[in-house]
Amino acid sequence: MKRYVCLICLLCATAGVLRAETGQDAWLRYAPLKNSVRAKYASLPAAVGVIGNSAVLNSARAEMIRGVRGMLGRTLRSENEFPRESAIILATVDSLKSIAPNLIIPEIGKEGFWLGGVNIRGNLCLVVTSPDERGVLYGVFGLLSRIAREEDIKLLHETQFPSAPIRWVDQWDNLNGTIERGYSGPSIFFENDNVRADLSRVSEYGRLLASVGINGCTINNVNANPRVIQDEFLPQLARIANAFRPWGVRLGVSIDLSSPQKIGGLDTFDPADPRVSEWWKKRVEAIYRYIPDFGGFTVKADSEGRLGPSQYGRTPADAANMLARELRLHGGILFYRAFVYDHNLDWRNPKNDRARAAYDIFHPLDGKFDDNVIIQIKHGPIDFQAREPVSPIFGGLQKTRTAVELPVMQEYTGQQRHLCFLMPYWKNILDFDLQSNGASTLVKNILAGKSFGTSGGGYVAVVNVGLEPNWLGHPMGMANLFGFGRLAWNPDLAADDIADEWTRLTFGTEQKTVLTISNMLLRSWEVYESYTGPLGAQTFTDILGSHFGPNVEASERNGWGQWHRADQNGIGMDRTVATGTGFSGQYALPVGALYESLQTVPDNLLLFFHHVPYTYRLHSGKTLIQHIYDVHYEGTQRAEEYIDQWRSLEGFVDEQRFWQILGRLEFQAGHARVWRDAICNYFQKISGVRDELNRVGNYPDRVEAEGMQLNGYTSVAITPWENASGGKGIDCAVSQGCTAVYRFDRGAGWYDMDVEYYDLNDGESNFRVRVNGQFIDEWVANNHLTARKPGADSSSRRRIKGVALRPGDEIKIEGIPDRDEHAGLDFIGIYASK
Amino acid sequence: MKRYVCLICLLCATAGVLRAETGQDAWLRYAPLKNSVRAKYASLPAAVGVIGNSAVLNSARAEMIRGVRGMLGRTLRSENEFPRESAIILATVDSLKSIAPNLIIPEIGKEGFWLGGVNIRGNLCLVVTSPDERGVLYGVFGLLSRIAREEDIKLLHETQFPSAPIRWVDQWDNLNGTIERGYSGPSIFFENDNVRADLSRVSEYGRLLASVGINGCTINNVNANPRVIQDEFLPQLARIANAFRPWGVRLGVSIDLSSPQKIGGLDTFDPADPRVSEWWKKRVEAIYRYIPDFGGFTVKADSEGRLGPSQYGRTPADAANMLARELRLHGGILFYRAFVYDHNLDWRNPKNDRARAAYDIFHPLDGKFDDNVIIQIKHGPIDFQAREPVSPIFGGLQKTRTAVELPVMQEYTGQQRHLCFLMPYWKNILDFDLQSNGASTLVKNILAGKSFGTSGGGYVAVVNVGLEPNWLGHPMGMANLFGFGRLAWNPDLAADDIADEWTRLTFGTEQKTVLTISNMLLRSWEVYESYTGPLGAQTFTDILGSHFGPNVEASERNGWGQWHRADQNGIGMDRTVATGTGFSGQYALPVGALYESLQTVPDNLLLFFHHVPYTYRLHSGKTLIQHIYDVHYEGTQRAEEYIDQWRSLEGFVDEQRFWQILGRLEFQAGHARVWRDAICNYFQKISGVRDELNRVGNYPDRVEAEGMQLNGYTSVAITPWENASGGKGIDCAVSQGCTAVYRFDRGAGWYDMDVEYYDLNDGESNFRVRVNGQFIDEWVANNHLTARKPGADSSSRRRIKGVALRPGDEIKIEGIPDRDEHAGLDFIGIYASK
């Protein structure tokens, strides 16, 4: 029965009516079109014919039927032979020619497709064709996307092909079912150290990937468990490959380079040792016996504690090529990550600079990598920060195939609890001209192989979808996965075109919906940057742990090299050649010179390249420190505005997603304020320069929890101090619960009240609010934020509107702890109702 | 924690945003008003003060806070003493005067209220006051209803009071948890022969009743289990009374008049026997010890097999007064139902007429009933039919208090699976002038006690809410409960005002919503009547069983006296004095004369009073038989139109109720067609007069299931024949499933397909449809209709839109039976797609 479930849903749906959606269908909803729009497709043939028989072609056919049924309410007739009537024809170019030899088909790039109306044997047919089956499937998705966006399909004559061969996603899933930097539930692949019994979500994921042209997926953490390639595990891996195969998605795995020693019984994993390469040869052969179309390996080595070739004095090229040779015999690829750096850097040495590592290590190896090796490079020289310059190694590998690694999972950009649409950022990166060799070398052209004449690399995203129905926790987060696929296919697309396309597919084509959501998406990256870490300071987050909330000093005095060098006088990493680490010298001269000079470096990367005093004046004329204050207040205000923008879509978006997204946006607005206050207070204290507008540290509407009359609650210091209002919070270790009381002393009237409380990853504390004993509000802290202790990672806002208060009123918060979550509070805010 | 749940929901809700609703809150949703509307209530005081302390006043206060919180997002301050600020004051007139002795308060009728703005001790207060606490509660509901409907509350000066003292509901719940003629799940009061442990739904029901001024509820089936008044049961009854008490709803129970014999150990239940009255005296005393405000008894006796005083040659008055005397000592009421008739009438005697029974039996007793006896009279002389004249006994009891009994549960009007808003009908009844004693005596004035100078009776509705979240299965069915309460309070309200009021409260105040739903409601009774039993033929339903689907002959040749006298020549009960049963003579002369004459009898009651040939010409000029055909086709068409009307409210109604109501409307449209075909075919056959438009019996787009190529399925005759297309269906007794195949022989194109299948009350059969083996649709028959066998009560329509068919296609239905439900089919319809 199971397999019919999705069909049933589609059949129930009818023209133009909203229905609660989990988000699981993401942008492939095939929501019913309005009757008035359906007329546009009245001439669509009633049959779909597939020439040939394969898993991928069958997917293409099923998708075609599913899409038309959902959107137009019609069930296409499925034909296994060439229909003798007007039909939609799905076929590779070769098989199409075997039936209609005289058909003129335009040239189509590999994995591309052609959509066109042609007359075959006297019947007008709509042809979807490609040199390969994968391209036919992509063509079907392209055709259905046109219908979903209500575009015309008459007189169709369209050729598309992807910009680069590598269009891949990585999942950092562990075999125990957890996901490193995964924010949306457990793994869809693994649980309890095995592959899951139910792989239906894997198949659905494959469908989503295929719909935007992604053709491969590495399914396990780059910090790999060697067991994944052991004999006993291979039948399980094969099951995942089987689930992906109908969608043309090749399976990849991350491997541990030390496996020959760890699980192979050898006393070495030296890539130059013949016993080691022989061991790998056998592994690769075993894998291909189970998975004939296996995609390849991803390698993280000599990085963050992972063992690597350096242990034997070998280079990444030695290790990569040893593996690549074996894979090449079967058509496999080796991804070698350029994220290699010393994580025990001495922070006291001002010349040390983690940003230099990739170039320093990989540039000398250019030309030494085999042709089925892809060097996988994070977009910036550090690590997925909200703003970094393009990694210079893209210009430093001219005889090597390279792929850019992009963070769909928003590791440092809000972790899907904050809206942060990364396309504008990624477009900056892909369109950036590194000007290598004195010529124009845009990053996207380097990746495509055009700039330096390689056979082309491409695009890898770290996605980390989980078992949550909507894949990424935040339905809006899926715009980054969609956009990644679209850019990998065609990096010339504009960010606003992608936003428009995704919104239409995900939320429908009403103009108000499209404009509102597109506008929110397109501003969201800069909004996020402005209330977190502006001016290229990278991030002010807790880089040692969560990567989520603020923690300015976490990025100082550590071995990880993620530094901003903030002190009482100024801030920024001097990465100039003249006086700093010399990093800017890794760029071709025109680019390096731009960054080297304080006059020409763009404000938004100022602190990445230069250390300047807080009183330094930006191009805007504003001082650096005032700019930091101002953008944090502005960004927080803009995050607050998302709420009303979203609310305006009442009745335009189904309720389930409407409320879920509203909840995320409300959290974000509250959390932006936590960020704002932490960063502003920190820098006001360290710089000694006060906010000209006197906002920072002045919260006349707040009552600190630690200053209330406490019963059971105890005051606790929050670390770092700036992460809590007043540096402190309160904590209830009494299982029956505690109370905090405040006697209101302002004028009588209507007020709104904020309760800032701590929602940890364990426990579901209960909170109640009473005024003069009268029950006012109650909630449960069940958002399960990743934090294990009270602080900025767990700080959450409850807003209670419209409370009648008068002088002398007793406001009482009751907190009942649960497990390790101690019903913690930071402050209450009391604001006159608007 | 439980008790906060509803508050939490309200607090989450915010201005003007749709959220899925179960319908449990019915018209008391207190949905957030739009910000622009909220401004209108900005001056609402911030405090609510209650003078006095009682369960009912506390309900009033809590409701005031809840309503304002929900709609305006403000939490009123709750004060226990007289506030020294502007406040909303809830108080009885007496307690208000004790605080503000000089306040001028208008005269207010019993249980009425006054809303007004007054200055008390220098503060402008909004006063809700009444002679009694119940009236204060009603006033709060009245005030909140005004806000919910976005009416102004400035300069408020409004007095309201109810039209009649008796405003009561009956529930026909059995102690085992079933409900006789209950269509919405099990009892909220009983399960397993005891009162339910969880009475939260009882409390919520009390709140709904109070909100429309209903002050009593008889909780058990009129076919009563004597155990309900036994000692051991009384503590349980008291728990129900406790749940109702805060809402001012008095508890009543139905009793079995033979209890002294059945459970009392006496050898008689003769009301004239002193041992019997002594036994009842003790019972009544015992009840009042547990429930000091007990409401009273409801009695069904000498009716449909229930024992009664006739067994001892005593009259209803003898029985009623014996009980009433005991109740009167404690303030109780006795409801004696006038639904007394011989259910073993000889149908062969043309003078026999059940319609006469109430008048024949009760008119002679007028003046003999004690003053705390209410004679409870069904609105018409038969039994809740879709169209009946007003029962003449209302004019025949001039010294007796009477109450009208109305069927909120839609026993004969679609049982909440069909939309049928009964206010237009009930208004006809209440506004009907019986012209007794040569004067104007409108039914509503008789009930109020005005016409004949009694102390007033009132209104009783049979409601039969169940544990389904939305109370009556169909969210729209609740309009009948609301309307009942509003008419009992004020019978001068117009049906369209009630529809408007209910719609605004239940679905919001958008003009489009209000107009669309009001329009659907207001036409729905006549639509239902037209596709079931028009012209006063009463009903053509299965009166012996379901009272739901068509069964023309069920109303003939039975002892129940529910006859229409249809034969090959004509149809109708001759109830004239001149040639018939003489029933029309029970009305005062002007009314009786109107009905007596074929010239003056209204068409819509023609067949109730007269037997006429099929070729009889109506006032419209149309023949009777053609009228029957035409209105069935028109009514079915109008039921079909509801679907698009409702669909137009996409985004205006929350999704949960939107889809549930759409499902009910789709069922109704399909079932209307079943009714149409059964009635039209029956009368075409019996009359021999063909439909002038040749529609009846001609279904060129249908394929009979019994004519398909069957594998496993067997043909079965459906009884009566007209209830299935072609008189037959097919049935699958093979547990693995059966198939029925049809080879399509019409032109190629897009088609819509109906599958008419049988959905019984047991089992969930599975159906699949394939075309040439290709999967097209699947569904489960899980609507749990009340029917136990295939026929018109269980016939259901599955509509499959947009199927590509061409000549020679094989259409295959696969049915998999479940338990006693045999995946039955009647026919498939295949229509060119529009």
Interface residues (C-beta under 8 A of the other chain):
Chain A: M1 Y4 L7 I8 L11 T14 G16 V17 L18 R19 A20 A46 A47 R69 L72 G73 R74 T75 L76 R77 S78 E85 R647 E650 G651 F652 D654 E655 Q656 F658 W659 A748 G749 W750 N766 R768 V771 N772 Q774 F775 I776 D777 E778 W779 I800 K801 G802 V803 A804 R806 S833
Chain B: M1 Y4 L7 I8 L11 T14 A15 G16 V17 L18 R19 A20 A46 A47 R69 L72 G73 R74 T75 L76 R77 S78 E85 R647 E650 G651 F652 D654 E655 Q656 F658 W659 A748 G749 W750 N766 R768 V771 N772 Q774 F775 I776 D777 E778 W779 I800 K801 G802 V803 A804 L805 R806 S833
